[in-house]
Amino acid sequence: MRATLTGTKNDHTEGVVARTIEEQTAKLPSDTFLWASLGAIVTSLVLQTMGKKEESLFVGQWAPTFLILGLYNKIVKVLGSDSHDRAYR
């Protein structure tokens, strides 16, 4: 029996698709998502100054998504998504 950070038993493993995605995104540098977020902010600012308000709001909403994806990427790199499987390999 293996306890997780929450103290509960971990009886499931990640699927093939999730594992494949995590293996590929782990190859990206962590600051890729930060730069993508900053790019979305700058693009949104440029669109706003050009008077394209709706496009600006649309692009501006990408920034938090990129930051959350970067956080997920970092967590997967540090802790792994399936540490239970990794411990028994």
MOPAC internal coordinates of N, CA, C and O (Angstrom, degrees):
PM7 1SCF
backbone

  N    0.0000 0     0.00 0     0.00 0    0    0    0
  C    1.4576 1     0.00 0     0.00 0    1    0    0
  C    1.5262 1   108.18 1     0.00 0    2    1    0
  O    1.2310 1   120.34 1   -50.85 1    3    2    1
  N    1.3235 1   116.96 1   129.15 1    3    2    1
  C    1.4606 1   122.05 1  -178.62 1    5    3    2
  C    1.5101 1   109.35 1  -118.76 1    6    5    3
  O    1.2310 1   120.22 1   -49.94 1    7    6    5
  N    1.3089 1   117.19 1   130.06 1    7    6    5
  C    1.4600 1   121.93 1   179.01 1    9    7    6
  C    1.5188 1   109.91 1   -92.25 1   10    9    7
  O    1.2310 1   120.73 1   -35.36 1   11   10    9
  N    1.3254 1   116.21 1   144.64 1   11   10    9
  C    1.4602 1   121.47 1   176.22 1   13   11   10
  C    1.5184 1   108.73 1   -98.46 1   14   13   11
  O    1.2310 1   120.61 1     5.98 1   15   14   13
  N    1.3213 1   116.44 1  -174.02 1   15   14   13
  C    1.4602 1   120.60 1   179.40 1   17   15   14
  C    1.5259 1   112.21 1   -60.24 1   18   17   15
  O    1.2310 1   119.98 1   151.98 1   19   18   17
  N    1.3259 1   117.65 1   -28.02 1   19   18   17
  C    1.4598 1   120.45 1  -179.52 1   21   19   18
  C    1.5196 1   111.86 1   -87.39 1   22   21   19
  O    1.2310 1   120.54 1   173.59 1   23   22   21
  N    1.3150 1   116.57 1    -6.41 1   23   22   21
  C    1.4538 1   120.23 1   177.57 1   25   23   22
  C    1.5170 1   113.41 1    86.99 1   26   25   23
  O    1.2310 1   119.39 1  -171.52 1   27   26   25
  N    1.3193 1   118.77 1     8.48 1   27   26   25
  C    1.4575 1   121.32 1   179.03 1   29   27   26
  C    1.5117 1   109.90 1  -104.50 1   30   29   27
  O    1.2310 1   121.17 1   -18.89 1   31   30   29
  N    1.3141 1   115.37 1   161.11 1   31   30   29
  C    1.4622 1   120.69 1  -179.25 1   33   31   30
  C    1.5249 1   109.45 1   -75.30 1   34   33   31
  O    1.2310 1   120.55 1   -43.00 1   35   34   33
  N    1.3251 1   116.55 1   137.00 1   35   34   33
  C    1.4624 1   122.78 1  -179.61 1   37   35   34
  C    1.5224 1   108.60 1  -100.64 1   38   37   35
  O    1.2310 1   120.38 1   -81.05 1   39   38   37
  N    1.3511 1   116.88 1    98.95 1   39   38   37
  C    1.4603 1   121.21 1  -176.10 1   41   39   38
  C    1.5261 1   113.80 1   -99.87 1   42   41   39
  O    1.2310 1   119.44 1  -175.75 1   43   42   41
  N    1.3065 1   118.67 1     4.25 1   43   42   41
  C    1.4567 1   119.49 1  -177.00 1   45   43   42
  C    1.5240 1   110.26 1  -124.26 1   46   45   43
  O    1.2310 1   121.53 1   -18.37 1   47   46   45
  N    1.3105 1   114.68 1   161.63 1   47   46   45
  C    1.4592 1   120.67 1   177.18 1   49   47   46
  C    1.5147 1   108.61 1  -126.32 1   50   49   47
  O    1.2310 1   120.72 1   -15.74 1   51   50   49
  N    1.3149 1   116.22 1   164.26 1   51   50   49
  C    1.4546 1   121.51 1   178.72 1   53   51   50
  C    1.5194 1   110.14 1   -73.45 1   54   53   51
  O    1.2310 1   121.15 1   -30.57 1   55   54   53
  N    1.3128 1   115.41 1   149.43 1   55   54   53
  C    1.4536 1   120.82 1   177.82 1   57   55   54
  C    1.5163 1   111.15 1   -78.22 1   58   57   55
  O    1.2310 1   120.88 1    -6.77 1   59   58   57
  N    1.3051 1   115.93 1   173.23 1   59   58   57
  C    1.4539 1   122.37 1  -177.58 1   61   59   58
  C    1.5337 1   110.64 1   -63.42 1   62   61   59
  O    1.2310 1   120.01 1   137.62 1   63   62   61
  N    1.3215 1   117.59 1   -42.38 1   63   62   61
  C    1.4643 1   121.17 1  -177.73 1   65   63   62
  C    1.5258 1   110.41 1   -63.64 1   66   65   63
  O    1.2310 1   120.31 1   131.24 1   67   66   65
  N    1.3445 1   117.01 1   -48.76 1   67   66   65
  C    1.4711 1   120.62 1  -179.89 1   69   67   66
  C    1.5229 1   110.69 1   -61.29 1   70   69   67
  O    1.2310 1   120.24 1   136.62 1   71   70   69
  N    1.3042 1   117.14 1   -43.38 1   71   70   69
  C    1.4638 1   120.75 1  -179.49 1   73   71   70
  C    1.5307 1   110.88 1   -63.44 1   74   73   71
  O    1.2310 1   120.39 1   138.72 1   75   74   73
  N    1.3308 1   116.86 1   -41.28 1   75   74   73
  C    1.4644 1   121.26 1   179.61 1   77   75   74
  C    1.5216 1   111.33 1   -64.93 1   78   77   75
  O    1.2310 1   120.48 1   135.25 1   79   78   77
  N    1.3213 1   116.68 1   -44.75 1   79   78   77
  C    1.4704 1   120.81 1   178.39 1   81   79   78
  C    1.5231 1   110.12 1   -60.85 1   82   81   79
  O    1.2310 1   120.09 1   135.22 1   83   82   81
  N    1.3148 1   117.44 1   -44.78 1   83   82   81
  C    1.4654 1   121.21 1  -178.80 1   85   83   82
  C    1.5226 1   111.58 1   -66.02 1   86   85   83
  O    1.2310 1   119.99 1   143.26 1   87   86   85
  N    1.3217 1   117.62 1   -36.74 1   87   86   85
  C    1.4669 1   119.93 1   177.46 1   89   87   86
  C    1.5236 1   111.08 1   -64.01 1   90   89   87
  O    1.2310 1   120.69 1   141.07 1   91   90   89
  N    1.3351 1   116.28 1   -38.93 1   91   90   89
  C    1.4628 1   119.91 1  -178.79 1   93   91   90
  C    1.5290 1   111.61 1   -74.57 1   94   93   91
  O    1.2310 1   119.75 1   135.97 1   95   94   93
  N    1.3329 1   118.09 1   -44.03 1   95   94   93
  C    1.4673 1   119.85 1  -178.56 1   97   95   94
  C    1.5219 1   111.50 1   -70.99 1   98   97   95
  O    1.2310 1   119.92 1   155.85 1   99   98   97
  N    1.3230 1   117.76 1   -24.15 1   99   98   97
  C    1.4630 1   120.00 1   177.36 1  101   99   98
  C    1.5206 1   111.51 1   -66.32 1  102  101   99
  O    1.2310 1   120.42 1   161.23 1  103  102  101
  N    1.3293 1   116.80 1   -18.77 1  103  102  101
  C    1.4610 1   120.71 1   178.18 1  105  103  102
  C    1.5281 1   111.94 1   -76.22 1  106  105  103
  O    1.2310 1   120.16 1   162.13 1  107  106  105
  N    1.3330 1   117.30 1   -17.87 1  107  106  105
  C    1.4663 1   121.33 1   179.70 1  109  107  106
  C    1.5224 1   110.31 1   -77.93 1  110  109  107
  O    1.2310 1   119.88 1   -39.98 1  111  110  109
  N    1.3193 1   117.84 1   140.02 1  111  110  109
  C    1.4605 1   119.33 1   172.73 1  113  111  110
  C    1.5269 1   109.64 1   -63.54 1  114  113  111
  O    1.2310 1   120.21 1   -33.82 1  115  114  113
  N    1.3089 1   117.21 1   146.18 1  115  114  113
  C    1.4642 1   121.01 1  -176.95 1  117  115  114
  C    1.5181 1   112.97 1   -62.40 1  118  117  115
  O    1.2310 1   120.20 1   150.17 1  119  118  117
  N    1.3282 1   117.23 1   -29.83 1  119  118  117
  C    1.4638 1   118.07 1  -177.74 1  121  119  118
  C    1.5256 1   112.99 1   -77.41 1  122  121  119
  O    1.2310 1   119.41 1   174.58 1  123  122  121
  N    1.3348 1   118.74 1    -5.42 1  123  122  121
  C    1.4639 1   121.49 1   175.95 1  125  123  122
  C    1.5267 1   110.39 1   -57.45 1  126  125  123
  O    1.2310 1   120.89 1   136.77 1  127  126  125
  N    1.3278 1   115.89 1   -43.23 1  127  126  125
  C    1.4623 1   120.02 1  -178.13 1  129  127  126
  C    1.5275 1   111.07 1   -71.46 1  130  129  127
  O    1.2310 1   120.24 1   146.47 1  131  130  129
  N    1.3221 1   117.16 1   -33.53 1  131  130  129
  C    1.4608 1   120.83 1   176.15 1  133  131  130
  C    1.5230 1   110.26 1   -64.61 1  134  133  131
  O    1.2310 1   120.19 1   134.21 1  135  134  133
  N    1.3234 1   117.24 1   -45.79 1  135  134  133
  C    1.4649 1   120.50 1   178.79 1  137  135  134
  C    1.5175 1   111.31 1   -64.78 1  138  137  135
  O    1.2310 1   119.93 1   141.47 1  139  138  137
  N    1.3211 1   117.74 1   -38.53 1  139  138  137
  C    1.4620 1   120.70 1   177.23 1  141  139  138
  C    1.5288 1   110.38 1   -62.59 1  142  141  139
  O    1.2310 1   120.50 1   139.81 1  143  142  141
  N    1.3143 1   116.66 1   -40.19 1  143  142  141
  C    1.4613 1   121.18 1   178.12 1  145  143  142
  C    1.5274 1   111.24 1   -64.95 1  146  145  143
  O    1.2310 1   120.63 1   134.30 1  147  146  145
  N    1.3215 1   116.41 1   -45.70 1  147  146  145
  C    1.4679 1   119.80 1   177.84 1  149  147  146
  C    1.5216 1   111.06 1   -63.86 1  150  149  147
  O    1.2310 1   119.91 1   142.52 1  151  150  149
  N    1.3172 1   117.77 1   -37.48 1  151  150  149
  C    1.4557 1   121.78 1   176.17 1  153  151  150
  C    1.5205 1   111.98 1   -61.83 1  154  153  151
  O    1.2310 1   120.62 1   138.98 1  155  154  153
  N    1.3347 1   116.43 1   -41.02 1  155  154  153
  C    1.4665 1   120.45 1   177.63 1  157  155  154
  C    1.5277 1   111.00 1   -64.51 1  158  157  155
  O    1.2310 1   120.46 1   140.96 1  159  158  157
  N    1.3264 1   116.72 1   -39.04 1  159  158  157
  C    1.4687 1   120.68 1   179.24 1  161  159  158
  C    1.5247 1   110.38 1   -65.32 1  162  161  159
  O    1.2310 1   120.37 1   133.53 1  163  162  161
  N    1.3220 1   116.90 1   -46.47 1  163  162  161
  C    1.4720 1   120.89 1  -179.47 1  165  163  162
  C    1.5263 1   109.99 1   -64.48 1  166  165  163
  O    1.2310 1   120.38 1   135.25 1  167  166  165
  N    1.3298 1   116.88 1   -44.75 1  167  166  165
  C    1.4655 1   120.18 1   178.85 1  169  167  166
  C    1.5202 1   110.88 1   -60.94 1  170  169  167
  O    1.2310 1   120.68 1   139.32 1  171  170  169
  N    1.3204 1   116.31 1   -40.68 1  171  170  169
  C    1.4620 1   120.50 1   177.39 1  173  171  170
  C    1.5223 1   110.93 1   -62.37 1  174  173  171
  O    1.2310 1   120.42 1   138.14 1  175  174  173
  N    1.3158 1   116.81 1   -41.86 1  175  174  173
  C    1.4645 1   121.20 1   178.81 1  177  175  174
  C    1.5318 1   111.21 1   -63.00 1  178  177  175
  O    1.2310 1   120.88 1   136.82 1  179  178  177
  N    1.3316 1   115.93 1   -43.18 1  179  178  177
  C    1.4687 1   120.52 1   178.96 1  181  179  178
  C    1.5317 1   109.95 1   -63.23 1  182  181  179
  O    1.2310 1   120.40 1   134.29 1  183  182  181
  N    1.3251 1   116.84 1   -45.71 1  183  182  181
  C    1.4572 1   119.85 1   179.13 1  185  183  182
  C    1.5320 1   111.37 1   -61.98 1  186  185  183
  O    1.2310 1   120.72 1   142.20 1  187  186  185
  N    1.3261 1   116.22 1   -37.80 1  187  186  185
  C    1.4699 1   120.74 1   178.77 1  189  187  186
  C    1.5198 1   110.64 1   -63.24 1  190  189  187
  O    1.2310 1   120.24 1   136.41 1  191  190  189
  N    1.3315 1   117.14 1   -43.59 1  191  190  189
  C    1.4628 1   120.46 1  -179.40 1  193  191  190
  C    1.5291 1   111.62 1   -70.21 1  194  193  191
  O    1.2310 1   120.07 1   157.60 1  195  194  193
  N    1.3231 1   117.46 1   -22.40 1  195  194  193
  C    1.4614 1   121.37 1   176.91 1  197  195  194
  C    1.5250 1   111.86 1   -83.91 1  198  197  195
  O    1.2310 1   120.63 1   177.19 1  199  198  197
  N    1.3312 1   116.41 1    -2.81 1  199  198  197
  C    1.4566 1   120.41 1   178.93 1  201  199  198
  C    1.5188 1   114.65 1    85.60 1  202  201  199
  O    1.2310 1   120.21 1  -167.76 1  203  202  201
  N    1.3144 1   117.21 1    12.24 1  203  202  201
  C    1.4637 1   121.54 1   179.13 1  205  203  202
  C    1.5249 1   108.69 1   -98.50 1  206  205  203
  O    1.2310 1   121.28 1  -104.48 1  207  206  205
  N    1.3315 1   115.16 1    75.52 1  207  206  205
  C    1.4632 1   120.83 1  -171.73 1  209  207  206
  C    1.5350 1   113.00 1   -63.87 1  210  209  207
  O    1.2310 1   120.28 1   133.92 1  211  210  209
  N    1.3329 1   117.07 1   -46.08 1  211  210  209
  C    1.4699 1   118.59 1  -177.06 1  213  211  210
  C    1.5261 1   112.04 1   -64.92 1  214  213  211
  O    1.2310 1   120.29 1   137.96 1  215  214  213
  N    1.3229 1   117.05 1   -42.04 1  215  214  213
  C    1.4608 1   120.77 1   177.21 1  217  215  214
  C    1.5186 1   110.84 1   -64.17 1  218  217  215
  O    1.2310 1   120.93 1   141.52 1  219  218  217
  N    1.3311 1   115.83 1   -38.48 1  219  218  217
  C    1.4628 1   121.25 1   178.71 1  221  219  218
  C    1.5273 1   111.52 1   -61.68 1  222  221  219
  O    1.2310 1   120.78 1   134.92 1  223  222  221
  N    1.3244 1   116.12 1   -45.08 1  223  222  221
  C    1.4690 1   120.02 1   178.85 1  225  223  222
  C    1.5257 1   111.24 1   -65.30 1  226  225  223
  O    1.2310 1   120.75 1   141.36 1  227  226  225
  N    1.3280 1   116.17 1   -38.64 1  227  226  225
  C    1.4578 1   120.49 1   179.61 1  229  227  226
  C    1.5297 1   111.09 1   -62.08 1  230  229  227
  O    1.2310 1   120.63 1   129.75 1  231  230  229
  N    1.3163 1   116.40 1   -50.25 1  231  230  229
  C    1.4706 1   120.99 1  -179.01 1  233  231  230
  C    1.5230 1   110.58 1   -69.20 1  234  233  231
  O    1.2310 1   119.86 1   143.48 1  235  234  233
  N    1.3203 1   117.87 1   -36.52 1  235  234  233
  C    1.4631 1   121.58 1  -179.66 1  237  235  234
  C    1.5229 1   113.11 1   -62.75 1  238  237  235
  O    1.2310 1   120.75 1   153.84 1  239  238  237
  N    1.3165 1   116.18 1   -26.16 1  239  238  237
  C    1.4665 1   119.39 1   179.38 1  241  239  238
  C    1.5232 1   112.75 1   -77.47 1  242  241  239
  O    1.2310 1   119.99 1   171.81 1  243  242  241
  N    1.3156 1   117.62 1    -8.19 1  243  242  241
  C    1.4614 1   120.26 1   176.72 1  245  243  242
  C    1.5246 1   112.06 1   -73.66 1  246  245  243
  O    1.2310 1   120.15 1   151.20 1  247  246  245
  N    1.3347 1   117.32 1   -28.80 1  247  246  245
  C    1.4702 1   121.06 1  -174.03 1  249  247  246
  C    1.5285 1   113.13 1   -55.45 1  250  249  247
  O    1.2310 1   118.88 1   127.99 1  251  250  249
  N    1.3437 1   119.75 1   -52.01 1  251  250  249
  C    1.4676 1   117.65 1   179.65 1  253  251  250
  C    1.5234 1   113.16 1   -64.64 1  254  253  251
  O    1.2310 1   120.42 1   149.41 1  255  254  253
  N    1.3330 1   116.79 1   -30.59 1  255  254  253
  C    1.4648 1   119.74 1   177.49 1  257  255  254
  C    1.5187 1   110.84 1   -64.06 1  258  257  255
  O    1.2310 1   120.58 1   134.85 1  259  258  257
  N    1.3399 1   116.49 1   -45.15 1  259  258  257
  C    1.4655 1   119.97 1   177.95 1  261  259  258
  C    1.5288 1   111.04 1   -62.42 1  262  261  259
  O    1.2310 1   120.16 1   140.15 1  263  262  261
  N    1.3395 1   117.29 1   -39.85 1  263  262  261
  C    1.4695 1   120.14 1  -179.99 1  265  263  262
  C    1.5286 1   111.28 1   -65.38 1  266  265  263
  O    1.2310 1   120.31 1   140.43 1  267  266  265
  N    1.3244 1   117.02 1   -39.57 1  267  266  265
  C    1.4676 1   120.16 1   178.20 1  269  267  266
  C    1.5246 1   110.45 1   -67.61 1  270  269  267
  O    1.2310 1   120.24 1   139.61 1  271  270  269
  N    1.3374 1   117.15 1   -40.39 1  271  270  269
  C    1.4698 1   119.82 1   176.30 1  273  271  270
  C    1.5281 1   110.87 1   -62.47 1  274  273  271
  O    1.2310 1   120.43 1   141.64 1  275  274  273
  N    1.3245 1   116.78 1   -38.36 1  275  274  273
  C    1.4618 1   120.67 1   176.70 1  277  275  274
  C    1.5243 1   111.72 1   -64.48 1  278  277  275
  O    1.2310 1   120.80 1   140.07 1  279  278  277
  N    1.3173 1   116.07 1   -39.93 1  279  278  277
  C    1.4657 1   120.20 1   177.67 1  281  279  278
  C    1.5280 1   110.38 1   -63.95 1  282  281  279
  O    1.2310 1   120.59 1   135.04 1  283  282  281
  N    1.3147 1   116.48 1   -44.96 1  283  282  281
  C    1.4624 1   120.83 1   177.42 1  285  283  282
  C    1.5261 1   110.78 1   -59.80 1  286  285  283
  O    1.2310 1   120.85 1   135.34 1  287  286  285
  N    1.3219 1   115.98 1   -44.66 1  287  286  285
  C    1.4579 1   121.52 1   178.96 1  289  287  286
  C    1.5272 1   110.88 1   -58.61 1  290  289  287
  O    1.2310 1   120.67 1   136.30 1  291  290  289
  N    1.3175 1   116.32 1   -43.70 1  291  290  289
  C    1.4670 1   120.74 1  -179.29 1  293  291  290
  C    1.5311 1   110.92 1   -66.01 1  294  293  291
  O    1.2310 1   120.36 1   137.85 1  295  294  293
  N    1.3184 1   116.91 1   -42.15 1  295  294  293
  C    1.4634 1   120.79 1   179.27 1  297  295  294
  C    1.5264 1   110.28 1   -62.48 1  298  297  295
  O    1.2310 1   120.53 1   136.50 1  299  298  297
  N    1.3350 1   116.60 1   -43.50 1  299  298  297
  C    1.4629 1   120.16 1   179.29 1  301  299  298
  C    1.5227 1   110.48 1   -63.07 1  302  301  299
  O    1.2310 1   120.31 1   140.62 1  303  302  301
  N    1.3333 1   117.01 1   -39.38 1  303  302  301
  C    1.4656 1   119.83 1   179.23 1  305  303  302
  C    1.5272 1   111.78 1   -65.97 1  306  305  303
  O    1.2310 1   120.48 1   140.47 1  307  306  305
  N    1.3166 1   116.69 1   -39.53 1  307  306  305
  C    1.4613 1   120.62 1  -175.42 1  309  307  306
  C    1.5280 1   111.83 1   -81.07 1  310  309  307
  O    1.2310 1   120.55 1   130.09 1  311  310  309
  N    1.3221 1   116.56 1   -49.91 1  311  310  309
  C    1.4607 1   120.30 1  -174.34 1  313  311  310
  C    1.5197 1   114.06 1  -100.37 1  314  313  311
  O    1.2310 1   120.40 1   156.22 1  315  314  313
  N    1.3092 1   116.84 1   -23.78 1  315  314  313
  C    1.4573 1   120.34 1  -173.87 1  317  315  314
  C    1.5081 1   109.71 1    77.78 1  318  317  315
  O    1.2310 1   120.85 1   -29.62 1  319  318  317
  N    1.3153 1   115.98 1   150.38 1  319  318  317
  C    1.4627 1   119.30 1  -178.30 1  321  319  318
  C    1.5115 1   111.45 1   -83.53 1  322  321  319
  O    1.2310 1   120.90 1   156.41 1  323  322  321
  N    1.2950 1   115.88 1   -23.59 1  323  322  321
  C    1.4474 1   119.62 1  -173.72 1  325  323  322
  C    1.5246 1   109.94 1  -135.39 1  326  325  323
  O    1.2310 1   120.96 1  -119.28 1  327  326  325
  N    1.2983 1   115.77 1    60.72 1  327  326  325
  C    1.4602 1   120.30 1  -175.60 1  329  327  326
  C    1.5264 1   111.96 1   -61.18 1  330  329  327
  O    1.2310 1   120.15 1   153.69 1  331  330  329
  N    1.3134 1   117.33 1   -26.31 1  331  330  329
  C    1.4569 1   120.85 1   178.18 1  333  331  330
  C    1.5273 1   110.24 1   -62.57 1  334  333  331
  O    1.2310 1   120.06 1   131.91 1  335  334  333
  N    1.3404 1   117.48 1   -48.09 1  335  334  333
  C    1.4700 1   120.82 1   177.71 1  337  335  334
  C    1.5208 1   111.26 1   -63.77 1  338  337  335
  O    1.2310 1   120.47 1   139.20 1  339  338  337
  N    1.3212 1   116.71 1   -40.80 1  339  338  337
  C    1.4429 1   121.73 1  -177.67 1  341  339  338
  C    1.5393 1   111.45 1   -63.24 1  342  341  339
  O    1.2310 1   120.43 1   147.00 1  343  342  341
  N    1.3142 1   116.78 1   -33.00 1  343  342  341
  C    1.4605 1   120.87 1  -178.13 1  345  343  342
  C    1.5340 1   111.39 1   -68.53 1  346  345  343
  O    1.2310 1   120.47 1   154.64 1  347  346  345
  N    1.3421 1   116.70 1   -25.36 1  347  346  345
  C    1.4475 1   120.16 1  -176.83 1  349  347  346
  C    1.5210 1   114.12 1  -104.44 1  350  349  347
  O    1.2310 1   120.47 1  -170.10 1  351  350  349
  N    1.3443 1   116.71 1     9.90 1  351  350  349
  C    1.4813 1   119.45 1   178.23 1  353  351  350
  C    1.4831 1   111.31 1   -89.24 1  354  353  351
  O    1.2310 1   120.10 1   180.00 1  355  354  353

